Amino acid sequence: MCKKHNALKSHGVIDRIEHRKSEDYSMLRPSIGIDWDDVTAPFNSIAIRMANEKYHPKEPYRMEEITSWANEGRTSVIKEFYNDPELYRRQIPTEETKRGIRRLMQIADVFFITAVSPHFMGVRAEQIMTQFPELPPENIILGSAKDRVHFDIVLDDAIHNILESKAEYPVLMRKPWNAKMTGLLSVNTMAEFVSLVKQIMKASTSKTEKITAPAVLALVGPSGSGKREITEALCGSRGTGASERTESGEIFVRPVNYCTEPGRYGHKYVPEEAFDRMNFFEKTAYAGVLYGTRKEDIQTLLDQGKFAVIPVDMCGAIAMKRSFPTHIIYVARDKEKLIADIIDSDYDTEEKTLRILSIDAEKRNRKICDYVIHNDTIEGERVSGAEEIRRLILLEGEKY
């Protein structure tokens, strides 16, 4: 063991930096519970179309107007179609969704668990068996008490089902009515979910790779864990002047990150219309704000031998891992400090509540990360998480 290793050991660094490979956890063939309405097959979008066909409003109803599970705005009119047999006749999964689920069936035990009115239970079972005739009938579970059934992984669009789930990995399917929820494992499509499942399975069995440049350092963790402060401590910039950092010879650089909220710290603002037209490699919605990163911005940094440091959600980190050499680093912090920082933030009451609710759920993500660091101290220029990352890279690479 080298002197540097002994020095780190004496300061407790090695004990505090957790390698994911030390986790005693394996998921060779997981059980997966998948919701049907608005996850596997469209539901609210069909009800929206039926309402427009019936009422011909001056401004057509749009699914983006359903901003909460209760749906109490003008689009609440669509609820009258929830018990209309025509809605169920129109419910057909896309071919892309069906391909994704069939890929999951090859590597996992797939179940459909769906809440449906008693009048339509038979219709729902027939829907599923028609679209997926290879699925064993016993793998269809009808009922609303989803928290009573245990799966390794669950995919649902209802926030309450995700927060109450006993699954090892509850995953939220992003929809307008859950867009404000932060911190959870989430996906936008079935294809993204397939990639996430594969990452979960791989992380439970593979060894951690050494951290060497060039590579992406994807920082994930709950709100208030200090991902932004770590990035700033490592990179020394807000992320909009990456070229300056590159020219100065710094090894840690943050790529430009774009968002749809003016004045968002550390991001370059673009209007939502322009955002939709931009070619992003990775994009996500967080608390109602859209974020995106361009592939060429990351590749430019890697071509120069840098570490591209990116605070990102778990699905963004997995997207990075598919295209670049990437190390996913979970930023841990005491729960009391997480809550205190959220309470002291400028977020509105609803967003603060959602961020606090997501803390325990997001902690589950650490098992599928490559490393776990602790960021308990954020005082002035001292950010303990940034110090641990620097030490970790010295420990692993022995050259920075």
PyMOL commands that set and color helices and strands:
alter all, ss='L'
color gray80, all
select helices_A, chain A and resi 3-10+13-16+20-22+44-55+63-65+74-81+85-90+95-107+118-131+137-139+146-148+159-164+176-178+190-203+227-235+242-247+272-277+295-303+314-323+335-343+349-357+359-368+384-397
alter helices_A, ss='H'
color red, helices_A
select strands_A, chain A and resi 18-19+31-34+109-114+140-142+153-156+169-173+186-187+215-220+252-253+258-259+268-269+282-286+289-293+307-311+326-332+371-374+378-379+382-383
alter strands_A, ss='S'
color yellow, strands_A
deselect
rebuild
show_as cartoon
